[in-house]
Amino acid sequence: MTLVILIPLALGIYMSVIDLDQYTLRKWLSTPFIGVENFIEAITKTELLRAIWISVSFAIISTVVTVPLGVAAAVVTQNAYRGRAVVRAVFLIPYVLPSFVVATVWKTMLQPDGIVNTVLHNVGIEGGLWLNGPQSYWTLILVEIWAAWPFIYLLALAGLQSVDHEVHEAAALDGALWWRKLRYVIFPYLKGPVSLAFLLGTLNHINNFTLPFVLFGAPAPADVNVLPILVYVTSFQSFRFGLSAAMAVVSLILILIPLFIYLRAVKLDVHEDGVKK
């Protein structure tokens, strides 16, 4: 914990308050202390606020779509039937493939002369540019959804495994219809896993660097210039290490907000359960 998390975190915060760039890197311990100037510059003179908006909106849309998909897939594969193992294996393909491979395959398919535009042209639809311009934003969301929904599926499936078989039998004896069984038997058991999946999925989308980097390159088009790409370009192409560290600290704060809300909600739920008992 100290070596992997605390020390790098402390170094990142220290870098965010010094004037560290390609010229002062060799003597970074003696780099001038500039306080919050990097943060002010990041907010007022860079694309940080726009990048935050793109990252958050893209993450929320992706999560809102992937959660129902994952839960539906989990419900479909919960009960035993012929071929269920094959269906489960197929569902996991996007999850087990490395993000680099996923992005490379989709980038090839979405080229102007790629298979997507070819198929659309054959059915009389003009595809256009998927990797540049306004459509690139929806391209990023589409690819992210395809790659991310199996993670929600795994968490929801794990939650379904905890449903007591006696509860299913009681619902069947009472003649409960399938939708009532979903609402009153299955969904209550999925409250915790789905809440965790929503949080982790959103944070993972916000922090996803590999997929947009491989799919669009760096610097990325303005419509998909997400926060991780902006930090990368500022640090390793502009060599403004202090400025990029300040952006990274801002992104950390952005991530901690929903995490704190979730942990607070879990703590309150545990406390209420203890009081009821």
PyMOL commands that set and color helices and strands:
alter all, ss='L'
color gray80, all
select helices_A, chain A and resi 2-16+25-30+37-45+48-76+84-91+93-96+99-109+115-122+135-161+165-173+178-207+210-216+222-224+227-236+241-276
alter helices_A, ss='H'
color red, helices_A
deselect
rebuild
show_as cartoon
